[in-house]
């Protein structure tokens, strides 16, 4: 069970990085075409703050990188199995 959760967390964190990078690129295109001035951050189409979205996705990338690093550093502790046999009398 621990092994499954470990690998699921590792895979999801690994997939989160390119997904958020794609999101940043997509939002930058929106920033270029959906605002009047390049310094504006509010989309004229949706009314959302595009600069805030980019910042949030950068934070998610950082969280994913930190989670992967922590999972790999503590891999042996997290995947440690209890090999001791119960005592019988």
mmCIF file of the C-alpha atoms, coordinates in Angstrom:
data_MODEL
# 
_entry.id   MODEL 
# 
loop_
_atom_site.group_PDB 
_atom_site.id 
_atom_site.type_symbol 
_atom_site.label_atom_id 
_atom_site.label_alt_id 
_atom_site.label_comp_id 
_atom_site.label_asym_id 
_atom_site.label_entity_id 
_atom_site.label_seq_id 
_atom_site.pdbx_PDB_ins_code 
_atom_site.Cartn_x 
_atom_site.Cartn_y 
_atom_site.Cartn_z 
_atom_site.occupancy 
_atom_site.B_iso_or_equiv 
_atom_site.pdbx_formal_charge 
_atom_site.auth_seq_id 
_atom_site.auth_comp_id 
_atom_site.auth_asym_id 
_atom_site.auth_atom_id 
_atom_site.pdbx_PDB_model_num 
ATOM 1  C CA . UNK A 1 1  ? 0.000   0.000   0.000   1.00 0.00 ? 1  UNK A CA 1 
ATOM 2  C CA . UNK A 1 2  ? 2.780   2.441   0.906   1.00 0.00 ? 2  UNK A CA 1 
ATOM 3  C CA . UNK A 1 3  ? 4.618   1.630   -2.301  1.00 0.00 ? 3  UNK A CA 1 
ATOM 4  C CA . UNK A 1 4  ? 1.542   2.349   -4.414  1.00 0.00 ? 4  UNK A CA 1 
ATOM 5  C CA . UNK A 1 5  ? 0.906   5.706   -2.738  1.00 0.00 ? 5  UNK A CA 1 
ATOM 6  C CA . UNK A 1 6  ? 4.581   6.622   -3.068  1.00 0.00 ? 6  UNK A CA 1 
ATOM 7  C CA . UNK A 1 7  ? 4.651   5.951   -6.802  1.00 0.00 ? 7  UNK A CA 1 
ATOM 8  C CA . UNK A 1 8  ? 1.301   7.665   -7.404  1.00 0.00 ? 8  UNK A CA 1 
ATOM 9  C CA . UNK A 1 9  ? 2.549   10.801  -5.610  1.00 0.00 ? 9  UNK A CA 1 
ATOM 10 C CA . UNK A 1 10 ? 5.798   10.682  -7.575  1.00 0.00 ? 10 UNK A CA 1 
ATOM 11 C CA . UNK A 1 11 ? 4.029   10.290  -10.933 1.00 0.00 ? 11 UNK A CA 1 
ATOM 12 C CA . UNK A 1 12 ? 1.452   13.003  -10.227 1.00 0.00 ? 12 UNK A CA 1 
ATOM 13 C CA . UNK A 1 13 ? 4.158   15.423  -9.140  1.00 0.00 ? 13 UNK A CA 1 
ATOM 14 C CA . UNK A 1 14 ? 6.169   14.579  -12.238 1.00 0.00 ? 14 UNK A CA 1 
ATOM 15 C CA . UNK A 1 15 ? 3.164   15.212  -14.472 1.00 0.00 ? 15 UNK A CA 1 
ATOM 16 C CA . UNK A 1 16 ? 2.348   18.442  -12.650 1.00 0.00 ? 16 UNK A CA 1 
ATOM 17 C CA . UNK A 1 17 ? 5.541   20.139  -13.786 1.00 0.00 ? 17 UNK A CA 1 
ATOM 18 C CA . UNK A 1 18 ? 5.037   19.961  -17.592 1.00 0.00 ? 18 UNK A CA 1 
ATOM 19 C CA . UNK A 1 19 ? 1.300   20.572  -17.186 1.00 0.00 ? 19 UNK A CA 1 
ATOM 20 C CA . UNK A 1 20 ? 1.920   23.820  -15.314 1.00 0.00 ? 20 UNK A CA 1 
ATOM 21 C CA . UNK A 1 21 ? 4.639   24.862  -17.776 1.00 0.00 ? 21 UNK A CA 1 
ATOM 22 C CA . UNK A 1 22 ? 2.112   24.398  -20.583 1.00 0.00 ? 22 UNK A CA 1 
ATOM 23 C CA . UNK A 1 23 ? -0.401  26.406  -18.547 1.00 0.00 ? 23 UNK A CA 1 
ATOM 24 C CA . UNK A 1 24 ? 2.077   29.254  -18.153 1.00 0.00 ? 24 UNK A CA 1 
ATOM 25 C CA . UNK A 1 25 ? 2.759   29.313  -21.908 1.00 0.00 ? 25 UNK A CA 1 
ATOM 26 C CA . UNK A 1 26 ? -0.963  29.236  -22.631 1.00 0.00 ? 26 UNK A CA 1 
ATOM 27 C CA . UNK A 1 27 ? -1.617  32.075  -20.183 1.00 0.00 ? 27 UNK A CA 1 
ATOM 28 C CA . UNK A 1 28 ? 1.217   34.116  -21.697 1.00 0.00 ? 28 UNK A CA 1 
ATOM 29 C CA . UNK A 1 29 ? -0.455  33.811  -25.111 1.00 0.00 ? 29 UNK A CA 1 
ATOM 30 C CA . UNK A 1 30 ? -3.705  34.964  -23.525 1.00 0.00 ? 30 UNK A CA 1 
ATOM 31 C CA . UNK A 1 31 ? -1.812  37.828  -21.909 1.00 0.00 ? 31 UNK A CA 1 
ATOM 32 C CA . UNK A 1 32 ? -0.554  38.910  -25.320 1.00 0.00 ? 32 UNK A CA 1 
ATOM 33 C CA . UNK A 1 33 ? -3.840  38.713  -27.223 1.00 0.00 ? 33 UNK A CA 1 
ATOM 34 C CA . UNK A 1 34 ? -6.497  39.402  -24.582 1.00 0.00 ? 34 UNK A CA 1 
ATOM 35 C CA . UNK A 1 35 ? -5.139  42.671  -23.172 1.00 0.00 ? 35 UNK A CA 1 
ATOM 36 C CA . UNK A 1 36 ? -4.851  46.130  -24.715 1.00 0.00 ? 36 UNK A CA 1 
ATOM 37 C CA . UNK A 1 37 ? -1.505  47.034  -23.171 1.00 0.00 ? 37 UNK A CA 1 
ATOM 38 C CA . UNK A 1 38 ? 1.326   44.505  -22.630 1.00 0.00 ? 38 UNK A CA 1 
ATOM 39 C CA . UNK A 1 39 ? 1.604   45.746  -19.026 1.00 0.00 ? 39 UNK A CA 1 
ATOM 40 C CA . UNK A 1 40 ? -2.058  44.989  -18.269 1.00 0.00 ? 40 UNK A CA 1 
ATOM 41 C CA . UNK A 1 41 ? -2.851  41.757  -16.470 1.00 0.00 ? 41 UNK A CA 1 
ATOM 42 C CA . UNK A 1 42 ? -6.651  41.682  -16.624 1.00 0.00 ? 42 UNK A CA 1 
ATOM 43 C CA . UNK A 1 43 ? -8.094  39.743  -19.562 1.00 0.00 ? 43 UNK A CA 1 
ATOM 44 C CA . UNK A 1 44 ? -10.675 41.657  -21.586 1.00 0.00 ? 44 UNK A CA 1 
ATOM 45 C CA . UNK A 1 45 ? -12.345 38.372  -22.570 1.00 0.00 ? 45 UNK A CA 1 
ATOM 46 C CA . UNK A 1 46 ? -12.720 36.609  -19.209 1.00 0.00 ? 46 UNK A CA 1 
ATOM 47 C CA . UNK A 1 47 ? -11.891 39.356  -16.719 1.00 0.00 ? 47 UNK A CA 1 
ATOM 48 C CA . UNK A 1 48 ? -9.382  37.201  -14.837 1.00 0.00 ? 48 UNK A CA 1 
ATOM 49 C CA . UNK A 1 49 ? -5.998  38.351  -13.588 1.00 0.00 ? 49 UNK A CA 1 
ATOM 50 C CA . UNK A 1 50 ? -3.592  36.517  -15.884 1.00 0.00 ? 50 UNK A CA 1 
ATOM 51 C CA . UNK A 1 51 ? -0.470  37.580  -13.969 1.00 0.00 ? 51 UNK A CA 1 
ATOM 52 C CA . UNK A 1 52 ? -1.888  35.998  -10.803 1.00 0.00 ? 52 UNK A CA 1 
ATOM 53 C CA . UNK A 1 53 ? -2.542  32.756  -12.690 1.00 0.00 ? 53 UNK A CA 1 
ATOM 54 C CA . UNK A 1 54 ? 1.056   32.663  -13.917 1.00 0.00 ? 54 UNK A CA 1 
ATOM 55 C CA . UNK A 1 55 ? 2.313   33.235  -10.366 1.00 0.00 ? 55 UNK A CA 1 
ATOM 56 C CA . UNK A 1 56 ? 0.109   30.422  -9.019  1.00 0.00 ? 56 UNK A CA 1 
ATOM 57 C CA . UNK A 1 57 ? 1.360   27.997  -11.656 1.00 0.00 ? 57 UNK A CA 1 
ATOM 58 C CA . UNK A 1 58 ? 4.981   28.881  -10.818 1.00 0.00 ? 58 UNK A CA 1 
ATOM 59 C CA . UNK A 1 59 ? 4.217   28.118  -7.161  1.00 0.00 ? 59 UNK A CA 1 
ATOM 60 C CA . UNK A 1 60 ? 2.695   24.746  -8.149  1.00 0.00 ? 60 UNK A CA 1 
ATOM 61 C CA . UNK A 1 61 ? 5.827   23.908  -10.153 1.00 0.00 ? 61 UNK A CA 1 
ATOM 62 C CA . UNK A 1 62 ? 7.947   24.702  -7.098  1.00 0.00 ? 62 UNK A CA 1 
ATOM 63 C CA . UNK A 1 63 ? 5.700   22.529  -4.892  1.00 0.00 ? 63 UNK A CA 1 
ATOM 64 C CA . UNK A 1 64 ? 5.972   19.631  -7.358  1.00 0.00 ? 64 UNK A CA 1 
ATOM 65 C CA . UNK A 1 65 ? 9.770   19.913  -7.515  1.00 0.00 ? 65 UNK A CA 1 
ATOM 66 C CA . UNK A 1 66 ? 10.018  20.030  -3.708  1.00 0.00 ? 66 UNK A CA 1 
ATOM 67 C CA . UNK A 1 67 ? 7.685   17.037  -3.337  1.00 0.00 ? 67 UNK A CA 1 
ATOM 68 C CA . UNK A 1 68 ? 9.690   14.986  -5.840  1.00 0.00 ? 68 UNK A CA 1 
ATOM 69 C CA . UNK A 1 69 ? 12.909  15.925  -4.064  1.00 0.00 ? 69 UNK A CA 1 
ATOM 70 C CA . UNK A 1 70 ? 11.517  14.982  -0.646  1.00 0.00 ? 70 UNK A CA 1 
ATOM 71 C CA . UNK A 1 71 ? 10.089  11.713  -1.954  1.00 0.00 ? 71 UNK A CA 1 
ATOM 72 C CA . UNK A 1 72 ? 13.399  10.731  -3.520  1.00 0.00 ? 72 UNK A CA 1 
ATOM 73 C CA . UNK A 1 73 ? 15.466  11.727  -0.482  1.00 0.00 ? 73 UNK A CA 1 
ATOM 74 C CA . UNK A 1 74 ? 13.274  9.786   1.947   1.00 0.00 ? 74 UNK A CA 1 
ATOM 75 C CA . UNK A 1 75 ? 12.529  6.920   -0.461  1.00 0.00 ? 75 UNK A CA 1 
ATOM 76 C CA . UNK A 1 76 ? 14.145  4.238   1.696   1.00 0.00 ? 76 UNK A CA 1 
ATOM 77 C CA . UNK A 1 77 ? 12.290  5.332   4.827   1.00 0.00 ? 77 UNK A CA 1 
ATOM 78 C CA . UNK A 1 78 ? 8.960   5.600   3.045   1.00 0.00 ? 78 UNK A CA 1 
ATOM 79 C CA . UNK A 1 79 ? 9.248   2.253   1.275   1.00 0.00 ? 79 UNK A CA 1 
ATOM 80 C CA . UNK A 1 80 ? 10.750  0.412   4.237   1.00 0.00 ? 80 UNK A CA 1 
ATOM 81 C CA . UNK A 1 81 ? 8.941   -2.849  4.798   1.00 0.00 ? 81 UNK A CA 1 
ATOM 82 C CA . UNK A 1 82 ? 8.710   -4.657  8.083   1.00 0.00 ? 82 UNK A CA 1 
ATOM 83 C CA . UNK A 1 83 ? 10.551  -7.955  7.498   1.00 0.00 ? 83 UNK A CA 1 
ATOM 84 C CA . UNK A 1 84 ? 10.500  -9.133  11.102  1.00 0.00 ? 84 UNK A CA 1 
ATOM 85 C CA . UNK A 1 85 ? 8.430   -12.198 11.802  1.00 0.00 ? 85 UNK A CA 1 
ATOM 86 C CA . UNK A 1 86 ? 6.077   -12.324 14.782  1.00 0.00 ? 86 UNK A CA 1 
ATOM 87 C CA . UNK A 1 87 ? 7.324   -14.385 17.701  1.00 0.00 ? 87 UNK A CA 1 
ATOM 88 C CA . UNK A 1 88 ? 5.615   -17.715 18.260  1.00 0.00 ? 88 UNK A CA 1 
ATOM 89 C CA . UNK A 1 89 ? 5.771   -19.811 21.417  1.00 0.00 ? 89 UNK A CA 1 
# 
